[in-house]
Amino acid sequence: MLSIKSLNKWANAHTYYFIDILRVALGVFLFIKGINFIAQTETLIELIKPLQGFAGTMITVHYVAFAHLIGGILIAVGLLTRWAVLVQLPIIFGAILINFVGVMQPGRLLEASIVLILSLFFLFYGSGKHSTDYIMKMNQ
């Protein structure tokens, strides 16, 4: 049976700075996306127009911006990484879905696909050894 504890042990035994740099880059990217969505709310509303019937537009806009801002910071510093990634997944799936429901934009599809792959990786890998989670665990 695969448990969080066994995943953490494996991740801590197989830690590399490159993976930590990827985690920080993913977090910073999501944080910047959150800032962009706040600064350009009209753009986000245009993006989600093909999915308009599925959820309230303003609720979606606020959820995406807030989740990217807070989740990006948490992922970058390695605090509650799995939870932060879990909150990002519906947004990322939505970003991919928009390309198939609305107008196909290959650049945005590629961007969303890369973020999805990295997010799924960190959902299983976790924060790693060079993270706030690890430091807090060691100080207990």
C-alpha positions, 0 to 999 in steps of 0.5 A: 500500500502506497502511503504519504509516509512511504512517498516522503521517505522515497522522495527524501532519499531521492532528492536533487536540487534540480527537482527543488528548482522545478518546484520553486519554478512551478510555484513562481509561475503559478503566482505570476499567473495569479497576479496576471489574472487579477490584473487582467480579469477581462482576459480570464473572463474571455478564456473561460467563456466556453465554459460559462454554463458550468460555474459562475464566472466571477466565482471562477475568476476569484477562485483561480486568482486566489488559488494561484497566488496562495498555491504558488507561494506554498509550492515555491517554499515547499509548504503543504505542497501536495494540498496546494497542487491538489487545489491547482488541478481543477484549474489546470484541467480547465485550462486544458479543456478550454482549448478543446471546447473553445478556440485551440491555442497550441501555446496555451495548451502546451503551457497547461500540459507542462504545468499539469505534468509537473503538478502531478509529479509534485502531487506524488513526490511532495515537497522534497528534502529542501522544503519548509515541510522537511524543516518543520518535520525535522524541528519536531 
